[in-house]
Amino acid sequence: MDSPAVKAGRREWVGLAVLALPCLLYSMDLTVLNLAVPQLSADLQPSSIQLLWIVDIYGFMVAGSLITMGTLGDRIGRRRVLLIGAVAFGITSVFAAFVTTADMLILARALLGIAAATLAPSTLSLIRNMFHNPQQRTVAIGIWVASFSAGGAIGPVIGGALLEYFWWGSVFLVALPVMALLLVLGPILLPEYKDPKAGRLDILSAVLSLVAVLPVIYGIKRLAEYGLNWPSGSLILFGVVMGAIFVRRQLRLADPMIDMTLFRSASFSTALAINIIGVFIAFGMFLFLAQYFQLVLGMGALEAGLWMAPMGVTFIIGSMLAPMVIRRLRPGTVLALGLALAAVGYVMIARAGGPQGFIFLMAGSIVFCLGLSPVFTLTTDLVVSTAPPERAGAAAAMSETSAEFGGALGIAVLGSLAAAAYRSTIGQVLPPGLSPAAEHAARSTLGGAVTVAADLPAASGAALLEAARLAFSQGFFLSVLACAVIAALGAVMAAVMLRRVPTGGASH
């Protein structure tokens, strides 16, 4: 365990500011894409499946590559992996900005996901080694989490402004100045860390980690989209079997990618599970809110971005307050209260369809963001602090893998749930006389319905638009209520499973 007397100095805190840059970009890239969905839907005309893949594939590839990248950082150097990833992210961002088909954008997002997988574990594991004092490390991790929230707050504003005046691909070019700054300052201010006793990267384990994650997530996506069927079940089963083979190999290797003994710690395992729950109910909601503001309430991209900015600010405030709260309350108590508050926020959003709906929408969004903000700081701190410093990269990768898995799963499951409700409702209220192509587009997504409505006579277009917005809203509110239930269950888990973790957390 690290000595509390070893405290970080000015260099470490300045270095933390540099580490915040890729984290800022990481979440900006996600939020600006959410705002760009209506425009890219109109331009590229993706099918509903392609649209889900455009949004999901980034998180899927990140989730599948994180363990490999985190372990690679432990072996060849965390700063080196971070800077290589910055170059790759910049190049693939340019590619994404200028694609001309939906399939090309899916490929670009996949490559962006692989590049992004180098960023989070490298930055978090560097924090683990730069801040040995537990209280300072909790504060540093709070700042690290807040930088993601800052990206979420800035992203909609910058993305909305770009979408107001430029084409949708411009949102990807935001990465270039940020990565350029990281490449200049990183070698100067960031120390290099790696495990001096680490062996070579086990390529087979790296392949197995990817092959285990992707089929499971894709199978769940198909399950949510098409219901229970043999292809979906086979994919999930295949991924689970590959995961079991991966775990068995880690138990046999002298120098495994993942130290499986970490899962014997209740605080480590529960923190990972709660992290998945928190990200699951957060990521899908942000995607829905961006579309709800623009396609249901009729806001422009910039206006929608400005209305979403307070949510990111709330996350920043909550993340910064978490290290102070944890000095007085047990982590399990803070996590349980946060998730319970998030459940209340989701219930408030579910009332947005009635009178004073916008007030409930905004108030509920602020409440659920405030509730979830300490969840990510505390679960990350518990996970990283449990692992020895030389395994910080792998532990950080597991923390981020759980987050990306939860986020991608949330978007896939909640998105598919909302899509199923949308199609079920819109099919009953479509105006007569639509061509087969127009009917298919209107049935697929709300964005497609908006495009079709613009080409119809005024009365028919207005009727289709009203019906599509009502169908989307019903699917949206159904997903919101599902989030409320999941948050409540997570609160119970935190209160029960982490009740023995003392005030200050596992690292104190």
N, C-alpha and C positions, 0 to 999 in steps of 0.2 A: 504493500500500500504506500502511496506517495506521502511524504512528510508534509504536514501543514506548514512547516517553517519555510519551505522552498516556494518563494513567491515570484511571480512573473514581473518583469520590469517594463520599461517604456518600449523596448524593441518588440517584445511579444504583443503588446497592445496595438502598436502600429501595424505589426504583421497581421493581427486579427482583422484590421480594417481592410487589408489587401485580400484576405481570405473571404471577406464578405462580398467582394466583387462578383466572382462566379456564382455565388449563391443568389445574389440579386438577379443576375441574368437568368439563372435556372428557372425561377418562378415567373419572371417577366415573359419568358418564351412561352410558358404554358398559358398565362392569362391573355396575352395578346392574341394567341390562336383562337381562344374562346370567342373573342370579339370579332375575329375575322371569319368565323364560320358562315354567317349569312352571305358575305361577299364572295367567298371562295365557292360556296354552294351555287351561287348564281353564275359564276364564271366557269368553273370546272364541271358543273352538273354531276356531282358524284351521286351514286346510289346511296341508299340508307346504310348499307353495309360498308361501302367505301368511306362514307363520312365517319362512321364509328371507328374504322381503322385509322383514318387520318388523325383522329383525336387520340386513340388508344395506343397505336403502335409505338409512339415515343416512350410512354411509360412501360410498355411491355419489354422493349429492348433495354431500357435502363435497368429494369428489375432483373432481367436475365443476365446482364453483364456486370452488375455491381460487385458481386462476390469476387469475380475474376479481377476486376480493376482494383478493388481494395486490397486483395492479396498481392497483386502485382506491385502496388505501392509499398507494401511491407518489404518486398524483396529488392526492388531496384531503386526505390526512393520515392517518397510521397510527393515532394515538390516536382520531381521530374515527370511523374505521371500527370500531375495537375497541369503542367505547362504543355505537355504533348496533347492532352485533352483540349486545352484552350485553342491550340492551332487547328485541331480537327473540327472543333465546334464552329469556328469561324468559317472554315472552308465549306462545310456542309450547310451552314446558314445561307451562304450565297447561292448554293445549289437550290435550296428550298425556295428562295425568293423568286426564282425565275423558271420554275417548272411550268409545264403547259397542260398536263393531264392529271387526273386524280391519282392514277397509279404511280406516276412520278413523284407526286407529293407524299404518298405513302412510303415510297422508298427513301425519300429525303428525310422524312420524320424518323424512319428506322435508323438511318445513319446518324442523325442528330442524337437519338437515344443512346447509341453505343458511345458516341463522344461524350455525352453528358454523364455517362456512368463513371467517368474518371473524376468528375468534379466533387461531388458530395463526399465520398469516402476519403478522398485526399485531404480536403479541407478539414473535415471533422477529426480525422486521425492526427493531423498536424496540431490541432487544438489540444488533443489528448496529451501530446508530448510537449507542447509549449507551456501549458498551464498545469503544473503539478499540484498546486494547492487546491483542495477540493472546492472551497467556496469560490475562489477565483474561476475555477473551471466551470462551475455552474453558471456564473455570470457570463463567461465567454460563450458557453453553449446557448444561453439565452439570447445573446447578441447574434450568434450564428443563426438561430431560428428566426430572430427578428429580421435578419437580412432577407430571408425568404419572404417574410411578410411584407417587407418594404418593396420587394420586387413585385409582389402581388398588388400593392397599392399604386406603385408607379406605372406598372405595366398597362393597366387599363387606360390611364390618362395618356401616356405616350402612344400606345397602340390606337386609342380612339382618335388622337390628333392625326396620326399617320393615315388611318383609314378614311378620315374626313377629306384628306387632300391627295392621297396617293393610292396605288393599287394594293390589294391585300398582301402581296408578297413583300412589301416594304417592312412589315412588322418583323420579319426575320433578320433584317439588316441591322437592327438595334444591337445585335450581338457583336458586331465588328469593333466599335470603339471600346466597348467594355473589355473584350478579350485582348485588344491591343494594349490597353492600360495594364492588364494583368501580366502580360508578357514582358512589359518594361519594368514594372515594380517587383514582380515575383522574385526574380533572381537576386535582387538587391536586398529585399527586406525579409524574405522567408528563409528560415534555416532548412536544411535537408535532413530528413530522418528516414532510416530504414532499419530493419532487423539485421544486426550483424551476423546472426546465427541462422538466418533463413536459408532454406534450400532452394532448389529450382522450382519454378511454377509447374504444377502437375497439369499438363494440357488436357488429359482425359477428364480430370475433375472439372476443369473449366467448361469443357464441352457438355458434360453431364449436368452441370448447374443450369446451363442455358436450355438444354433439351428437357429438363424437368419442369422449368418454370413456364415456358411458352405454351406447350400443349395444354397444361392445366387451365391457364387463363383463357386461351382460345376456346377450349372446350366449354368453359363456363359461359363465355360469350354466346356460343352457339346454343347452349342449353337455355339461356335466358331469352334468346331471340326466337328459337324454333320449338322450344319445349323439350321434353325428355325424348331422346332418340338415340339410336345406336352409334352414329358417328360422334356425337358430343360425349357420350359416356365412354367411348373407346379412347378419345383424346385425353380425357381426364385420367382414366385408368393408366394409360401409357405414361403420362407425366408423373403420376404417383409412383409407378414402378421405377422410373428413372430416378426419381427423388430418393427412393429407398436404396437404390444401387449407389447413388452419390453418398448418402449417409454412411452406408456400409464401407465404402472406400475410405471415407475420412477417418473412420474408426481404426482402420488397418494401417494407414500411412504414418510414417514416423514424423513427417512434417506436413500435416493436412492443411487444406485451404481454410477450413473452419474447425475450430476446437470445439467438438461436440460436448465436452464436459461443461461448457458454459451454460448449457440448457438445464443443468442440474440446479442452478440457482433460480429460486422462485421469482425473485425480483427481475432477473434477466428475461425469463420466458414470459412473464406476465406483462412486462414493459413492452416487449415486442408485440404481443397480442393486442394490447391497448393502442399501441401506435398504429397498427393495421386498422383497428376500428375507427380511430380518429380521422385518419386520412381517407378511409372509405367514405365516411359521411360528409367530408369536407370537399373533396375534389369534384365529385359528381354534382354537388350543389352549386359550386362556382360556375361550372359549365352551363347548368340550367339557368342560373340567374342572368348570365350574359345574354343568352338567347331570349329569356323572358322580357328583359328590359327592351331589347331591340325589336323582336318579332311580335310580342304580345302588346307591350305598352307603346310601341312605335317610336322609340328613341333612336337618335343617331348614334353612331359608334362613340363619338366623343362624349356625348351626354351620358351614355350608359357607363363609360369608363369613369366619369366623374362621380356618378352615383355609387359605383362599386369601390371607389377609393377609400371611403370610411371603414370598410370592412378590413382592408389591409392595415390601416392605421390602428384599428382595434387589436389586430393580431400583434402588431409591434408593441403596443402598450402592455398587453397581457403577457407577452413573452419576457419583457423586461421586468415586470412585477413578480414573475414566478420565483426567481432566486431569493427575493425578500420574503415571500410567503412561506417558502419551504424551510426557512429558519425557525418558524413558529409552529407549523403544522406538519404532520406526517405526509409523505408523498401519496399514500393511498387515499387519505382524506382529501387532499387537494385535487387529485385526479377524479375521484368520485363526485365531488362538488362541481368540478368543471364539466364533466360529461352530463350531469343532471341539469346544469344550466343550459348546456347545448340542446338537450331534449326540449326544454321549455322554449328555446328560440325557434326550433323547428315547428313546434305546435303553433307558435305565433305566425310563422310564415304560411302555414296551412290555412289560416284565416284570411289570407290576402285576396281571396276570391270574392269576399263580401264587401259591405260598406267600409269605407276608410281602409281599403285594401292596401294601398301603397304605404300607409303609415305602419300597418302590421308587417308588411314585407321588409321595410327598412329596419324597424325596431327588432324584428325577429332575427334579421341577418346580423345586426350588431351583437345581439345577445348570444347567438350560437358561436360567433367568432370569439367573443370574450371567454366563453366557456371552454372552447377548444384550445385557445392560445397557450395555457400552461401545460396542456397535455403533451404537446410535442417537445417542449423544453425538458420536462421531467422524465419522460420515457427515454429520450435520447441520452440524458445524463445518466440514468440508471444503467442503460445498456453499455455505454462506452466506459463508465467507471468500473464496471464489473470485470472487464477484460484487462489483462496485463498490458503495459505500454507497448511492448513489442508486437502485440497482436491488435493494436488499435485500428489498423487499416481494415482487417477482417471484421472486427466488431462494428466499426462504422459502416462497413458494407452491409452487414446483416441488418443494422438499424435502418439504413436507407432502402435495402431490399424490401423489408417489411412495409416501409412507407410507400414505395413505388408499387409494390404488389397490391396494397390496399387501395391506392389511388386509381390504378388502372382497373382493378376489380370493381371499385365503386362506380367509375364511369361506365364500364361495360354492363354491370348488373342493373344499376339504377337507370342508365340510358336505355337499356333494352326494355326494362319495365315500363318506362315512360313511353317508349316507341310503340310497345304493344298496346298500351292504353290509348295512344293517339290513333293508331290504325283502326282499333276496334270502334272508336267513337266517330272518326271522320268518315268511315265507310257508310255510316247510317245517315249522314247529312250532306253528302256531296250533291251539288246542284246538277240537274240533268243536262245532257248535251255535251259533256266533255269528251274530247278525243281520248282514245286509249292511252296515248303517251302522256297527256295532261293529267288524266285520272291517276296514272301510276305515280307521276311526280308528286301530285297532291297527297296521295296516300302514304308516300314514303316519309317525308319530313315536312315540318312547318315551313322551312326555307323554300322547299319545292312548291308548296301551296302558295306562298307569297309571290313567287315568280310566275306561276300559272295565273294567279288572280290579276296580275298587272296586264296580262294579254287578253283578258276577257272584257266584255261590255261592262259598264260601270255597275249595274245592278247585280249581275252574276258574279263579278269579281268581288264586290263587297260581301255578298252572301257567302262565298267560298272563304274569304278571309276571316269573317266572323266565326264560321264553323271551325276552321282550322285552329284559330286562336283558342276557342273554347276546348277543343280536343287536346291541344298541347297543355293547356292549363290544368285539365283534369289529370293528365299523366304526370305533370309536374307536382301537383299537390299529393298525389298518391306516393310518389317517391319521397317527398318531404316527410310524410307520416312514417314511412319505413325508416327514415333516418332517425326520427324521434325515438322509435322503439329500440333501434340498435344502440343509440346513445344511452338510453336508460339501462339496457343490459350491460353495457360497458361500465357504467357507474357502479353497478352491483359487483362486477368482477374486480374492479379496482379496490373497492372497500373491503372485500373478503380476502383476496389473494395477497394484497400488499399491506395488510393491517399490522404486520410485524416489522416492516421496514421503519427504522427510527426517524425522528425528525432530522432533516438534513440529508436524507437519502443514503443509499448504500455506500457512497464514496466518503461519507463523513465519519 
